[in-house]
């Protein structure tokens, strides 16, 4: 088994990236991520994106290259890229949340959703830079 990696990036959502485009992104994730063994979560506000991606180093790097070329966002900034021991969201092919809405749009397990909510609310204590970035995103957005 290859070593797991995670990557976190932030970007600015272009105004023409409407809800239909968000759904297109998610459909692409659902179609492509299982075969690449990629998991993670995509969060957005009306102006920003943050995405947390887990998988093999090669797959994560290739996906990030594709994401970096996507015209639906700009100012892509890689915030974290490192080896990890375990997936944080093993059941999420790509969880999704508009941070202005309460519900998730994902097939993720209830346990993974609880973990995520605990992270973003600061209820779970992690000494982890990537998770602090997720928490900060909710304050900035």
C-alpha positions as a Markdown table, in Angstrom:
| # | Residue | x | y | z |
|---|---|---|---|---|
| 1 | Unk | 0.0 | 0.0 | 0.0 |
| 2 | Unk | 1.4 | 3.4 | -0.9 |
| 3 | Unk | 1.8 | 6.1 | 1.7 |
| 4 | Unk | -1.2 | 8.4 | 2.2 |
| 5 | Unk | -0.9 | 12.1 | 1.6 |
| 6 | Unk | -3.2 | 15.0 | 2.2 |
| 7 | Unk | -3.3 | 18.3 | 0.4 |
| 8 | Unk | -5.3 | 21.4 | 1.4 |
| 9 | Unk | -5.7 | 24.4 | -0.8 |
| 10 | Unk | -7.7 | 27.6 | -0.8 |
| 11 | Unk | -8.8 | 29.7 | -3.8 |
| 12 | Unk | -11.2 | 32.4 | -4.8 |
| 13 | Unk | -14.4 | 31.4 | -6.5 |
| 14 | Unk | -15.1 | 33.2 | -9.7 |
| 15 | Unk | -18.5 | 34.9 | -9.9 |
| 16 | Unk | -19.6 | 32.8 | -12.9 |
| 17 | Unk | -19.0 | 29.6 | -10.9 |
| 18 | Unk | -22.7 | 29.2 | -9.9 |
| 19 | Unk | -24.5 | 26.4 | -8.1 |
| 20 | Unk | -24.7 | 24.4 | -11.4 |
| 21 | Unk | -20.9 | 24.5 | -11.7 |
| 22 | Unk | -20.6 | 23.4 | -8.1 |
| 23 | Unk | -22.8 | 20.4 | -9.0 |
| 24 | Unk | -20.6 | 19.7 | -12.0 |
| 25 | Unk | -17.5 | 19.6 | -9.8 |
| 26 | Unk | -19.2 | 17.2 | -7.4 |
| 27 | Unk | -20.4 | 14.9 | -10.2 |
| 28 | Unk | -16.8 | 14.8 | -11.6 |
| 29 | Unk | -15.5 | 13.9 | -8.1 |
| 30 | Unk | -18.1 | 11.1 | -7.7 |
| 31 | Unk | -17.2 | 9.7 | -11.0 |
| 32 | Unk | -13.4 | 10.0 | -10.8 |
| 33 | Unk | -12.4 | 9.8 | -7.2 |
| 34 | Unk | -13.3 | 6.3 | -6.3 |
| 35 | Unk | -11.1 | 4.8 | -9.0 |
| 36 | Unk | -8.2 | 7.0 | -7.9 |
| 37 | Unk | -8.9 | 6.2 | -4.2 |
| 38 | Unk | -9.2 | 9.9 | -3.4 |
| 39 | Unk | -11.3 | 11.1 | -0.5 |
| 40 | Unk | -11.8 | 14.5 | 1.0 |
| 41 | Unk | -14.1 | 17.5 | 1.4 |
| 42 | Unk | -14.9 | 20.6 | -0.7 |
| 43 | Unk | -16.1 | 23.6 | 1.2 |
| 44 | Unk | -17.2 | 26.9 | -0.3 |
| 45 | Unk | -18.7 | 30.2 | 0.5 |
| 46 | Unk | -20.0 | 32.6 | -2.2 |
| 47 | Unk | -16.4 | 33.9 | -2.7 |
| 48 | Unk | -13.9 | 31.2 | -1.6 |
| 49 | Unk | -13.1 | 27.5 | -1.9 |
| 50 | Unk | -11.1 | 25.2 | 0.4 |
| 51 | Unk | -10.6 | 21.6 | -0.4 |
| 52 | Unk | -9.0 | 18.8 | 1.7 |
| 53 | Unk | -7.8 | 15.8 | -0.4 |
| 54 | Unk | -6.5 | 12.5 | 0.8 |
| 55 | Unk | -4.9 | 9.7 | -1.3 |
| 56 | Unk | -1.6 | 8.4 | -2.7 |
| 57 | Unk | 1.0 | 11.0 | -3.3 |
| 58 | Unk | 0.9 | 10.5 | -7.1 |
| 59 | Unk | -2.9 | 10.7 | -7.3 |
| 60 | Unk | -3.1 | 13.8 | -5.0 |
| 61 | Unk | -0.4 | 15.6 | -7.0 |
| 62 | Unk | -2.1 | 14.8 | -10.3 |
| 63 | Unk | -5.5 | 15.9 | -9.0 |
| 64 | Unk | -4.1 | 19.1 | -7.7 |
| 65 | Unk | -2.5 | 19.8 | -11.1 |
| 66 | Unk | -6.0 | 19.4 | -12.7 |
| 67 | Unk | -7.6 | 21.6 | -10.0 |
| 68 | Unk | -5.0 | 24.3 | -10.5 |
| 69 | Unk | -5.9 | 24.6 | -14.2 |
| 70 | Unk | -9.7 | 24.8 | -13.5 |
| 71 | Unk | -11.0 | 28.2 | -14.7 |
| 72 | Unk | -13.8 | 28.3 | -12.1 |
| 73 | Unk | -11.5 | 29.7 | -9.5 |
| 74 | Unk | -8.4 | 31.8 | -9.2 |
| 75 | Unk | -5.6 | 32.5 | -6.7 |
| 76 | Unk | -5.1 | 28.9 | -5.9 |
| 77 | Unk | -2.9 | 28.6 | -2.8 |
| 78 | Unk | -1.6 | 25.2 | -1.5 |
| 79 | Unk | -1.7 | 25.4 | 2.2 |
| 80 | Unk | -0.7 | 21.9 | 3.3 |
| 81 | Unk | 0.8 | 18.8 | 1.6 |
| 82 | Unk | 2.1 | 16.0 | 3.8 |
| 83 | Unk | 2.2 | 12.3 | 4.5 |
| 84 | Unk | -0.5 | 11.1 | 6.9 |
| 85 | Unk | -1.0 | 7.8 | 8.7 |
| 86 | Unk | -4.8 | 7.5 | 8.3 |
| 87 | Unk | -7.6 | 9.1 | 6.3 |
| 88 | Unk | -9.6 | 11.7 | 8.2 |
| 89 | Unk | -12.7 | 11.2 | 6.1 |
| 90 | Unk | -12.5 | 7.6 | 4.8 |
| 91 | Unk | -16.1 | 7.4 | 3.6 |
| 92 | Unk | -16.1 | 10.7 | 1.6 |
| 93 | Unk | -15.5 | 10.4 | -2.1 |
| 94 | Unk | -15.9 | 14.1 | -1.9 |
| 95 | Unk | -17.9 | 15.6 | 0.8 |
| 96 | Unk | -19.4 | 19.0 | 0.0 |
| 97 | Unk | -20.7 | 21.8 | 2.1 |
| 98 | Unk | -21.8 | 25.3 | 1.3 |
| 99 | Unk | -20.8 | 26.9 | 4.6 |
| 100 | Unk | -23.8 | 29.2 | 4.6 |
| 101 | Unk | -26.1 | 26.2 | 4.7 |
| 102 | Unk | -26.6 | 23.7 | 7.5 |
| 103 | Unk | -26.7 | 20.4 | 5.6 |
| 104 | Unk | -24.0 | 18.4 | 3.8 |
| 105 | Unk | -24.3 | 17.1 | 0.3 |
| 106 | Unk | -22.5 | 13.8 | 0.7 |
| 107 | Unk | -22.8 | 10.1 | 1.1 |
| 108 | Unk | -20.3 | 10.2 | 3.9 |
| 109 | Unk | -21.0 | 8.3 | 7.1 |
| 110 | Unk | -22.7 | 10.0 | 10.0 |
| 111 | Unk | -19.5 | 9.5 | 12.0 |
| 112 | Unk | -17.4 | 11.3 | 9.5 |
| 113 | Unk | -19.9 | 14.2 | 9.4 |
| 114 | Unk | -19.7 | 14.4 | 13.2 |
| 115 | Unk | -15.9 | 14.4 | 13.1 |
| 116 | Unk | -16.0 | 17.2 | 10.5 |
| 117 | Unk | -18.4 | 19.3 | 12.5 |
| 118 | Unk | -16.3 | 18.9 | 15.6 |
| 119 | Unk | -13.2 | 20.1 | 13.7 |
| 120 | Unk | -14.8 | 23.2 | 12.2 |
| 121 | Unk | -16.4 | 24.2 | 15.5 |
| 122 | Unk | -13.1 | 23.7 | 17.4 |
| 123 | Unk | -14.6 | 21.0 | 19.6 |
| 124 | Unk | -12.0 | 18.4 | 18.7 |
| 125 | Unk | -8.4 | 19.0 | 19.8 |
| 126 | Unk | -5.9 | 18.3 | 17.0 |
| 127 | Unk | -2.4 | 19.5 | 16.9 |
| 128 | Unk | -2.6 | 19.6 | 13.2 |
| 129 | Unk | -2.0 | 22.5 | 10.8 |
| 130 | Unk | -4.3 | 21.2 | 8.0 |
| 131 | Unk | -7.2 | 21.1 | 10.4 |
| 132 | Unk | -6.5 | 24.6 | 11.7 |
| 133 | Unk | -6.7 | 25.8 | 8.1 |
| 134 | Unk | -10.2 | 24.2 | 7.8 |
| 135 | Unk | -11.2 | 26.0 | 11.0 |
| 136 | Unk | -9.8 | 29.3 | 9.8 |
| 137 | Unk | -11.6 | 29.0 | 6.5 |
| 138 | Unk | -14.9 | 29.1 | 8.4 |
| 139 | Unk | -13.9 | 32.3 | 10.2 |
| 140 | Unk | -12.6 | 34.0 | 7.0 |
| 141 | Unk | -15.5 | 33.0 | 4.7 |
